[in-house]
């Protein structure tokens, strides 16, 4: 499941799984889904993101920087 919620020590964490993603459009689609989830959340949000083995290029990095 690319984006899911997990509980750890009484805290809710949004887990974003990009592991081994190579298709740029799929990465962009998932980033857009993350943005929609962020907009629906009020208050603080803990996020854990796994990007091991994910394709990376300047365009992807630029889009990702919006989530700081």
Secondary structure, DSSP 4 states (H G I P E B T S, - for coil): --EEEEEETTEEEEEEE-TT---HHHHHHHHHHHHHHHHH--S--EEEEE-TT----HHHHHHHGGG-
